Amino acid sequence: MLDDTDRRILRHLQADPAMPVAELAEAARIAPATCYKRLDRMREEGVLRATRAVIDWRALGFTVEVSLRITLDKTQSRAFDEVMAAAREIPEVVEIQTFLGRVDLRLSVLARDMTHYQEVYRDRILALPHITDIEALMQVATLKDARTLPI
């Protein structure tokens, strides 16, 4: 499990994923070699899966974000697998989540504008198999987007 030193490393890494290991070690108050070893161990254990760039999609011209709540025809045994495989092929679908309950899936869709979104929706989303119901929620504002853990 993680000790206090690991947590210090992770806190600083969450705040600045691009921080060089020497600076990370200094911030965590450990030797650089120790920091490398702990990072390697946390990667091997699956605690650290990746380092990612956080892109502001609006700065790239994607101004429309829609959350689609999808209910599937559960009488079809392969419905989940087939719709997820097809949804993964749609570049504008940036997130897929599954749920228990009335809603089975949530797709997060990014588009340049409403015309682009309508094209994606009509040509790709409505072509997904086994859908019995879709509810579209257009995002108006992001009030909190914390991807860090309180460690």
C-alpha positions in Angstrom: 0.0 0.0 0.0 1.0 3.6 -0.2 2.9 5.3 2.6 3.3 9.0 3.3 6.2 9.5 0.9 4.2 7.9 -1.9 1.3 10.2 -1.2 3.6 13.2 -1.2 4.9 12.2 -4.6 1.4 11.7 -5.9 0.2 15.0 -4.6 3.0 16.9 -6.4 2.6 14.8 -9.5 -1.1 15.6 -9.7 -0.4 19.3 -9.3 2.2 19.2 -12.1 2.5 16.0 -14.1 5.3 17.5 -16.2 7.5 18.1 -13.2 11.0 16.7 -13.7 11.8 13.8 -11.3 14.6 15.8 -9.7 12.2 18.6 -8.8 9.5 16.0 -7.8 12.1 14.4 -5.5 13.0 17.7 -3.9 9.3 18.6 -3.4 8.6 15.2 -1.8 11.8 15.6 0.3 13.5 12.4 -0.9 16.5 11.5 -3.0 16.0 11.4 -6.8 17.0 7.8 -7.0 14.4 6.9 -4.4 11.8 8.9 -6.3 12.6 7.0 -9.5 12.2 3.7 -7.7 8.9 4.7 -6.1 7.5 5.9 -9.4 8.6 2.7 -11.1 6.9 0.6 -8.3 3.7 2.6 -8.5 3.6 2.1 -12.3 4.2 -1.6 -11.9 1.4 -1.8 -9.3 -0.9 0.1 -11.5 -1.2 3.1 -9.3 0.2 5.3 -12.0 -1.3 4.3 -15.4 -0.3 7.2 -17.6 0.8 10.8 -17.9 -1.6 12.8 -20.1 -1.9 16.2 -21.6 -5.0 18.1 -20.7 -6.3 19.8 -23.8 -8.7 22.7 -23.9 -11.0 21.5 -26.6 -12.7 24.9 -26.9 -9.3 26.4 -27.8 -9.2 24.0 -30.7 -12.7 25.0 -32.0 -14.8 22.3 -30.3 -17.5 24.5 -28.7 -20.3 22.0 -28.3 -20.3 19.2 -25.6 -23.3 16.9 -25.3 -23.8 14.1 -22.9 -26.0 11.3 -24.3 -27.7 9.0 -21.9 -28.5 5.8 -23.8 -30.8 2.9 -22.9 -30.1 -0.4 -24.7 -32.3 -3.3 -25.8 -31.3 -5.7 -23.1 -33.1 -8.6 -24.8 -30.1 -8.7 -27.1 -27.2 -10.6 -25.5 -24.4 -8.8 -27.2 -26.0 -5.3 -27.1 -23.4 -3.8 -24.7 -20.4 -5.2 -26.5 -21.7 -4.2 -30.0 -22.7 -0.7 -29.1 -19.5 0.0 -27.2 -17.4 -1.3 -30.1 -19.2 0.9 -32.5 -19.2 4.0 -30.3 -15.4 3.6 -29.8 -15.0 4.1 -33.6 -16.7 7.6 -33.5 -13.8 10.1 -33.1 -16.2 12.7 -31.6 -17.1 10.4 -28.7 -14.5 11.2 -26.1 -15.9 9.3 -23.2 -18.0 6.2 -22.7 -19.4 5.2 -19.3 -21.6 2.3 -18.3 -24.2 2.3 -15.5 -26.5 0.1 -13.6 -30.1 1.2 -13.7 -32.4 2.7 -16.3 -29.6 4.4 -18.2 -27.1 1.9 -19.6 -24.5 4.1 -21.2 -23.4 7.7 -21.3 -21.4 9.1 -24.2 -19.7 12.4 -24.1 -19.6 13.9 -27.6 -17.6 16.9 -28.7 -18.4 18.9 -31.8 -17.2 22.1 -33.5 -20.6 23.6 -33.6 -24.3 22.6 -33.7 -24.2 21.7 -37.4 -21.3 19.4 -36.8 -23.1 17.9 -33.8 -26.2 17.3 -35.8 -24.1 15.4 -38.5 -22.5 13.3 -35.9 -25.8 12.5 -34.2 -27.7 11.7 -37.3 -25.0 9.8 -39.2 -23.1 8.0 -36.4 -25.0 8.0 -33.1 -28.4 7.0 -34.5 -26.6 4.3 -36.4 -25.4 2.6 -33.2 -27.0 -0.8 -32.7 -29.5 -1.9 -30.0 -30.5 1.6 -28.8 -34.0 1.9 -27.4 -33.8 5.5 -26.0 -31.4 8.5 -26.1 -31.6 11.6 -23.9 -29.3 14.4 -24.9 -28.0 16.9 -22.4 -26.1 19.9 -23.7 -23.4 21.2 -21.5 -23.8 24.8 -20.7 -20.8 25.3 -18.2 -18.3 23.3 -16.3 -18.4 24.4 -12.7 -15.8 22.0 -11.4 -13.4 19.7 -13.2 -11.1 18.3 -10.5 -9.2 15.2 -11.7 -7.1 15.0 -8.5 -7.6 12.8 -5.5 -7.4 14.1 -1.9 -4.3 12.1 -1.0 
